[in-house]
Amino acid sequence: MATVLHLTGSILVGLLYGAIIPMLPRRPILLGGVFAPLAWTGLLYTVLGIVNPLLNARIDWRWFLASQVAFGIVAGIVVVRQVRIPTWQYPLAARIGVETPGMMGEDREGNRP
């Protein structure tokens, strides 16, 4: 059961990072050091009381959050130090689903290339 819970939690954290990092590519330290730890800790805090109340009672949530923030800051620093590879990407508004005419390079009839 512990392996299944750990695997599920790891997949959820990976999906969280994978879904949000492309939306905020210029601020990986903010994302990794603030947003993701708060979201992850908040999710665990609310769910763990239902899933495993005994474990929930034994976790020092302040230290847990502090360790998550420390890990996130280090991960953000690692991302910042990486060499950027230029790629062609849609604008941020298009990536998050905002439909704005002219953003995707449509012609006058609205057809995309």
KADA-V453392 format. One record per helix or strand of 3 or more residues. SS is the DSSP state (A for helix, B for strand). FROM is the first residue (numbers start at 0). TO is the last residue. If there is no record, write none. Layout:
BEGIN
ss->SS from->FROM to->TO
ss->SS from->FROM to->TO
END
This chain:
BEGIN
ss->A from->1 to->23
ss->A from->27 to->50
ss->A from->52 to->57
ss->A from->60 to->80
ss->A from->91 to->94
END
